[in-house]
Amino acid sequence: MAKISPVSIKYMIYANFRVEGALEKPDVIGAIFGQTEGLLGSDLEMRELQKEGKIGRIEVELERKDKITSGVIKVPTALDQSETTLIAAAIETIEKIGPCDAQIEVERIEDVRGSKRDYIIERAKKLMVEISGQTDSREISKTIKDSARTSDVKEYGEEKLPYGDLSEQELIVVEGRADVLNLLRAGIKNVIAMNGTKLPEGVKKLSQEKDITLFVDGDRGGKLIIQNVLDNARIKYVVVAPDGKEVEELQGKEILMTLRRKMSVGEYLNSSRESSSRLGQTGEYSSRASGSAFSQKSSKEPEMKEESDINDESIEKLKKIFNKNKGTGKAILIDDSFEEIKSVSVKSLSGTLKKSGRKTFAIVIDGTANNMIISDAEETGIKIIVAKNFTTTDTKIKLLSF
């Protein structure tokens, strides 16, 4: 198999595994190649990627205790962030190694270029000083300042999340350590990394105390991260890097300009919805002063109030009901006069909607409206859903988040 050059490695995937049975390293490697085959299409076929030098030699460390075999899988890649995270997620789908049931979980995805950058900075400073008669004191000063800023990186909690300064009320959450370093170089210290695409408990806890701004790459992976984080944490603002660019690649001025264009969660969802409509969805959309409201004309259910008839007073009623319902774990069914019909557990909402007939005009949810709820609401003819977050905006229903 082709080896990957250590120079070209960008990321290292670390995955823990546990198997009830005695295994050898070839069993684990064989399962990785065999059970991920065909999952991600020909472009991300792991055997082909290794032949092309985009995935390096897979290392397996294992130990046996009684009848249990456990260990760590290390996969080096020269792919970009989104492709690397897809490979990592595919590895987690492996259910058997050899004849034994297996559990695999990705512990972290490490940006291996961080240590190289540290070495480069230190070595460059020494070389600059050694250039006799050609030394530019301003350049040395800038390098030293940049080095001082990036040396401020600390680790938060048991998950050892890289961060700069947590003392401010506003905190910027980015994907990886390289993003933290880049923001520190730009003079922005109130930043912490998730160390991958999976939301760490440390960031989830901080979101209950801080005003979180989520800053992600301008690619599909960044959008998936936004969806995941919005489902699991309290986020105030969303910032997306320019299309096709990663946060770690941005120059100082680009970072500041991008952060100035931050959007509230409602504005981001609204923007995403409008983008979807421009890609060919049917229906006519209109913006409202209610912030995160999405509107679409509908000819269904003529006997019920049309959402185009909803005024500011109606939206205020829904907002009051939403605020009153916070922390209850309940969903409230609303008629077209904006009066409460009944209150049910969010877990039993889908079943209730199927039995409610066509009299329910809106629902107010304490928490996230997931795909199943939105799908059942569409079938029932619901016109409005009010919730904290939404797992999709691809719907004809008007979505409100206060």
C-alpha positions as CSV (number, residue, x, y, z in Angstrom):
1,M,0.0,0.0,0.0
2,A,1.1,3.5,-0.7
3,K,2.6,5.5,2.2
4,I,1.6,9.1,2.8
5,S,4.4,11.6,3.2
6,P,4.7,12.9,6.8
7,V,5.0,16.4,5.3
8,S,1.6,16.2,3.7
9,I,-0.3,15.0,6.7
10,K,-3.0,17.5,7.8
11,Y,-5.1,15.6,10.3
12,M,-4.9,12.5,12.5
13,I,-8.1,10.7,13.4
14,Y,-8.0,9.0,16.8
15,A,-10.7,6.3,17.4
16,N,-11.2,4.1,20.4
17,F,-12.6,0.5,19.9
18,R,-13.8,-2.3,22.2
19,V,-14.5,-5.8,21.1
20,E,-15.6,-8.9,23.0
21,G,-13.2,-11.4,21.7
22,A,-9.5,-12.0,20.8
23,L,-8.3,-10.0,17.7
24,E,-5.2,-9.1,15.9
25,K,-4.3,-5.8,14.2
26,P,-5.0,-7.1,10.7
27,D,-8.6,-7.9,11.8
28,V,-9.1,-4.3,12.7
29,I,-7.6,-2.8,9.6
30,G,-9.5,-5.3,7.4
31,A,-12.8,-4.3,9.0
32,I,-12.0,-0.6,8.4
33,F,-11.5,-1.1,4.7
34,G,-14.2,-3.8,4.2
35,Q,-17.1,-2.2,6.1
36,T,-16.6,1.4,4.9
37,E,-16.5,0.3,1.2
38,G,-19.2,2.0,-0.8
39,L,-20.4,4.1,2.0
40,L,-19.2,7.5,0.8
41,G,-18.9,6.9,-3.0
42,S,-15.9,6.4,-5.2
43,D,-14.3,9.8,-4.4
44,L,-13.9,8.8,-0.7
45,E,-13.2,5.1,-1.1
46,M,-10.6,4.4,1.6
47,R,-8.6,1.9,-0.4
48,E,-8.3,4.3,-3.3
49,L,-7.5,7.2,-1.1
50,Q,-4.6,5.2,0.4
51,K,-3.3,4.3,-3.1
52,E,-3.4,8.0,-4.0
53,G,-1.5,8.9,-0.8
54,K,-4.4,10.9,0.7
55,I,-4.7,8.4,3.6
56,G,-1.6,7.1,5.3
57,R,-0.8,3.8,7.0
58,I,-3.4,3.0,9.6
59,E,-1.9,2.3,13.0
60,V,-3.6,0.1,15.5
61,E,-2.7,-0.2,19.2
62,L,-4.5,-2.9,21.1
63,E,-4.5,-4.8,24.4
64,R,-6.4,-7.8,25.6
65,K,-7.8,-8.2,29.1
66,D,-9.8,-11.4,29.8
67,K,-12.0,-11.8,26.8
68,I,-12.1,-8.1,25.8
69,T,-9.8,-6.5,23.2
70,S,-9.6,-2.7,23.2
71,G,-7.4,-0.1,21.7
72,V,-6.8,2.9,19.5
73,I,-7.0,3.4,15.8
74,K,-4.9,6.2,14.2
75,V,-5.7,7.3,10.6
76,P,-3.5,10.0,9.1
77,T,-5.0,12.0,6.2
78,A,-4.1,14.7,3.8
79,L,-7.7,15.5,3.0
80,D,-9.5,18.7,3.9
81,Q,-11.5,19.1,7.1
82,S,-14.9,18.1,5.8
83,E,-13.6,15.0,4.0
84,T,-11.6,14.0,7.0
85,T,-14.7,14.2,9.3
86,L,-16.7,12.1,6.8
87,I,-14.0,9.4,6.9
88,A,-14.1,9.6,10.8
89,A,-17.9,9.3,10.8
90,A,-17.7,6.3,8.5
91,I,-15.3,4.5,10.8
92,E,-17.8,4.8,13.6
93,T,-20.4,2.8,11.6
94,I,-18.3,-0.4,11.9
95,E,-20.3,-2.9,13.9
96,K,-18.1,-6.0,13.6
97,I,-14.4,-6.8,13.7
98,G,-13.8,-10.3,12.5
99,P,-16.6,-12.4,14.0
100,C,-17.1,-10.2,17.0
101,D,-19.4,-7.3,17.8
102,A,-17.5,-4.0,18.0
103,Q,-17.9,-0.5,19.3
104,I,-15.9,2.3,17.7
105,E,-16.0,5.9,18.7
106,V,-13.9,8.8,17.4
107,E,-12.1,10.4,20.3
108,R,-10.8,13.4,18.4
109,I,-9.4,14.7,15.1
110,E,-6.0,16.4,15.6
111,D,-4.6,19.1,13.4
112,V,-1.0,17.9,13.2
113,R,0.2,21.0,11.5
114,G,0.0,23.0,14.7
115,S,3.3,21.8,16.2
116,K,5.0,22.3,12.8
117,R,3.8,26.0,12.8
118,D,5.3,26.4,16.3
119,Y,8.6,25.1,15.1
120,I,8.6,27.2,12.0
121,I,7.9,30.4,14.0
122,E,10.8,29.7,16.4
123,R,13.2,28.7,13.7
124,A,12.3,31.7,11.5
125,K,13.0,34.1,14.4
126,K,16.5,32.6,14.8
127,L,17.2,32.7,11.1
128,M,16.0,36.4,10.9
129,V,18.4,37.4,13.6
130,E,21.3,35.6,11.8
131,I,20.8,37.5,8.6
132,S,23.6,40.0,9.0
133,G,22.8,43.6,7.9
134,Q,19.5,42.6,6.4
135,T,17.4,42.4,9.6
136,D,14.2,44.3,9.6
137,S,13.4,45.1,13.3
138,R,9.7,45.7,12.4
139,E,9.4,42.2,11.0
140,I,11.1,40.7,14.0
141,S,8.8,42.7,16.3
142,K,5.7,41.5,14.5
143,T,6.9,37.8,14.6
144,I,7.6,38.1,18.3
145,K,4.2,39.6,18.9
146,D,2.5,36.9,16.9
147,S,4.5,34.2,18.8
148,A,3.5,35.8,22.1
149,R,-0.2,35.7,21.1
150,T,-0.2,32.1,20.0
151,S,1.7,31.0,23.1
152,D,-1.3,32.0,25.1
153,V,-3.2,28.9,24.1
154,K,-4.4,27.0,27.1
155,E,-6.5,23.9,27.5
156,Y,-10.1,23.9,29.0
157,G,-11.6,21.0,31.0
158,E,-11.1,17.3,30.8
159,E,-11.5,17.5,27.0
160,K,-8.5,19.8,26.8
161,L,-10.1,22.2,24.5
162,P,-7.7,24.9,23.1
163,Y,-8.7,28.4,24.1
164,G,-7.3,31.9,24.5
165,D,-9.3,33.8,27.2
166,L,-12.6,32.9,28.8
167,S,-13.0,36.0,31.0
168,E,-15.2,38.0,28.5
169,Q,-19.0,37.5,28.3
170,E,-18.8,36.9,24.6
171,L,-17.0,33.8,23.5
172,I,-16.2,32.7,19.9
173,V,-16.4,28.9,19.2
174,V,-14.4,27.5,16.3
175,E,-13.6,24.1,15.0
176,G,-10.0,23.4,15.7
177,R,-6.7,24.5,17.3
178,A,-5.5,26.0,14.1
179,D,-8.5,28.3,14.0
180,V,-7.8,29.4,17.6
181,L,-4.2,30.2,16.7
182,N,-5.3,32.2,13.7
183,L,-7.7,34.3,15.7
184,L,-5.1,34.9,18.4
185,R,-2.7,36.1,15.7
186,A,-5.4,38.6,14.7
187,G,-5.6,39.8,18.3
188,I,-8.8,38.0,19.2
189,K,-8.4,36.1,22.5
190,N,-11.9,35.2,23.5
191,V,-12.0,32.0,21.5
192,I,-12.2,28.3,22.1
193,A,-12.1,25.2,19.8
194,M,-14.4,22.2,19.7
195,N,-11.5,20.0,18.5
196,G,-13.6,18.5,15.7
197,T,-17.2,18.4,14.6
198,K,-18.7,16.8,17.7
199,L,-19.9,19.3,20.3
200,P,-17.9,18.9,23.5
201,E,-19.6,19.0,26.9
202,G,-17.3,21.8,27.9
203,V,-18.6,24.1,25.1
204,K,-22.2,23.0,25.8
205,K,-21.7,24.1,29.5
206,L,-20.1,27.4,28.5
207,S,-23.1,28.2,26.2
208,Q,-25.3,28.3,29.3
209,E,-23.1,31.0,30.8
210,K,-21.7,33.0,27.8
211,D,-22.9,34.7,24.7
212,I,-21.6,32.2,22.1
213,T,-20.7,33.2,18.5
214,L,-20.2,30.1,16.4
215,F,-17.5,30.7,13.7
216,V,-17.2,27.9,11.1
217,D,-15.6,27.2,7.7
218,G,-17.4,28.3,4.5
219,D,-18.0,24.8,3.3
220,R,-20.6,22.0,3.6
221,G,-18.9,20.7,6.7
222,G,-19.3,24.1,8.4
223,K,-23.1,24.0,7.7
224,L,-23.3,20.5,9.2
225,I,-21.5,21.8,12.3
226,I,-23.9,24.7,12.7
227,Q,-26.9,22.3,12.6
228,N,-25.3,20.0,15.2
229,V,-24.4,22.8,17.6
230,L,-27.7,24.6,17.3
231,D,-29.4,21.3,18.3
232,N,-27.3,20.9,21.4
233,A,-26.2,24.3,22.7
234,R,-27.5,27.9,23.3
235,I,-26.0,30.0,20.5
236,K,-26.5,33.7,20.1
237,Y,-24.7,34.4,16.8
238,V,-23.5,32.5,13.7
239,V,-20.5,33.5,11.5
240,V,-19.6,31.7,8.3
241,A,-16.2,32.1,6.6
242,P,-16.3,33.2,2.9
243,D,-17.3,30.4,0.5
244,G,-14.7,27.7,0.1
245,K,-12.4,29.2,2.8
246,E,-11.4,27.8,6.2
247,V,-11.2,29.9,9.3
248,E,-7.5,29.0,9.7
249,E,-6.8,30.4,6.2
250,L,-8.2,33.9,6.8
251,Q,-6.0,36.9,7.1
252,G,-6.4,39.3,10.0
253,K,-8.5,41.8,8.1
254,E,-10.7,39.0,6.7
255,I,-11.4,37.7,10.2
256,L,-12.5,41.0,11.5
257,M,-14.6,41.8,8.5
258,T,-16.3,38.4,8.6
259,L,-17.0,38.7,12.4
260,R,-18.7,42.1,11.7
261,R,-21.2,40.2,9.5
262,K,-22.3,37.9,12.3
263,M,-26.0,37.0,12.3
264,S,-28.4,36.0,15.0
265,V,-29.6,32.4,14.9
266,G,-32.9,33.6,13.5
267,E,-31.2,35.6,10.8
268,Y,-29.0,32.7,9.8
269,L,-32.0,30.3,9.5
270,N,-33.9,32.9,7.5
271,S,-30.9,33.4,5.2
272,S,-30.6,29.6,4.7
273,R,-34.3,29.4,3.9
274,E,-34.1,32.1,1.3
275,S,-31.1,30.4,-0.3
276,S,-33.1,27.2,-0.5
277,S,-36.0,29.0,-2.2
278,R,-33.7,30.5,-4.8
279,L,-32.5,26.9,-5.7
280,G,-35.9,26.0,-7.1
281,Q,-38.3,25.5,-4.2
282,T,-41.9,26.5,-5.0
283,G,-43.7,29.2,-3.1
284,E,-43.3,32.9,-2.5
285,Y,-41.4,34.0,0.5
286,S,-41.6,37.4,2.3
287,S,-39.5,38.9,5.1
288,R,-41.1,40.2,8.4
289,A,-40.1,42.4,11.3
290,S,-40.3,39.4,13.5
291,G,-36.7,38.5,12.9
292,S,-36.5,34.8,12.4
293,A,-39.9,34.3,10.8
294,F,-40.2,32.4,7.5
295,S,-43.3,33.0,5.4
296,Q,-44.7,31.1,2.5
297,K,-48.1,31.5,0.8
298,S,-50.1,28.3,0.8
299,S,-53.4,27.4,-0.9
300,K,-54.0,24.4,1.5
301,E,-56.7,24.4,4.1
302,P,-58.8,27.4,2.9
303,E,-61.1,27.0,5.9
304,M,-58.2,28.0,8.2
305,K,-56.6,31.4,8.6
306,E,-53.8,31.9,6.0
307,E,-50.3,32.7,7.5
308,S,-50.2,35.8,5.3
309,D,-53.0,37.2,7.6
310,I,-50.8,36.9,10.7
311,N,-50.0,40.3,12.2
312,D,-47.7,41.6,14.8
313,E,-50.3,41.1,17.6
314,S,-50.5,37.4,16.7
315,I,-46.8,37.0,16.7
316,E,-46.6,38.7,20.2
317,K,-49.2,36.2,21.4
318,L,-47.0,33.3,20.2
319,K,-44.0,34.9,21.8
320,K,-45.7,35.1,25.2
321,I,-46.8,31.5,24.9
322,F,-43.3,30.4,23.9
323,N,-41.7,32.3,26.9
324,K,-44.3,30.9,29.3
325,N,-43.6,27.4,28.0
326,K,-39.8,27.5,28.5
327,G,-38.4,24.7,30.6
328,T,-41.6,22.7,30.7
329,G,-40.6,20.0,28.1
330,K,-44.1,20.6,26.6
331,A,-45.6,21.4,23.2
332,I,-48.7,23.6,23.0
333,L,-51.2,23.2,20.2
334,I,-52.7,26.5,19.0
335,D,-55.9,27.1,17.0
336,D,-56.3,29.8,14.2
337,S,-57.5,32.3,16.8
338,F,-54.2,31.9,18.6
339,E,-55.8,30.2,21.6
340,E,-54.4,27.2,23.3
341,I,-56.0,23.9,22.5
342,K,-54.0,21.6,24.7
343,S,-50.5,20.9,26.1
344,V,-48.6,17.7,25.5
345,S,-45.2,16.2,26.1
346,V,-42.8,17.0,23.3
347,K,-42.0,13.2,23.1
348,S,-45.6,12.4,22.4
349,L,-46.2,15.4,20.0
350,S,-45.9,13.4,16.7
351,G,-48.6,11.0,17.8
352,T,-50.9,13.8,19.1
353,L,-50.6,15.7,15.8
354,K,-51.7,12.6,13.8
355,K,-54.8,12.4,15.9
356,S,-55.6,16.1,16.1
357,G,-57.1,16.5,12.7
358,R,-57.0,19.8,10.9
359,K,-58.0,22.1,13.8
360,T,-54.4,22.8,15.0
361,F,-53.0,26.0,13.3
362,A,-49.7,26.3,15.2
363,I,-47.5,24.5,17.7
364,V,-45.2,26.0,20.3
365,I,-42.3,23.7,21.4
366,D,-40.0,23.9,24.3
367,G,-36.8,22.8,22.6
368,T,-35.9,21.7,19.1
369,A,-38.3,20.9,16.3
370,N,-36.8,17.8,14.7
371,N,-37.4,16.4,11.2
372,M,-40.1,13.9,12.4
373,I,-42.1,16.7,14.1
374,I,-41.8,19.0,11.1
375,S,-42.9,16.2,8.7
376,D,-45.9,15.2,10.8
377,A,-46.8,18.9,11.2
378,E,-46.8,19.2,7.4
379,E,-49.1,16.2,7.0
380,T,-51.5,17.6,9.5
381,G,-51.6,21.1,7.8
382,I,-49.9,23.0,10.6
383,K,-49.0,26.6,9.4
384,I,-46.6,27.7,12.1
385,I,-44.0,26.1,14.4
386,V,-42.4,28.0,17.2
387,A,-39.3,26.4,18.7
388,K,-35.8,27.2,20.0
389,N,-34.1,25.5,17.1
390,F,-34.9,23.5,13.9
391,T,-33.1,20.5,12.5
392,T,-34.2,21.6,9.0
393,T,-35.6,24.6,7.3
394,D,-36.7,22.7,4.2
395,T,-40.4,23.0,4.8
396,K,-43.5,25.0,3.7
397,I,-44.3,25.7,7.3
398,K,-43.5,29.1,8.8
399,L,-40.8,28.7,11.4
400,L,-40.4,31.1,14.3
401,S,-37.6,31.3,16.9
402,F,-37.7,34.0,19.6
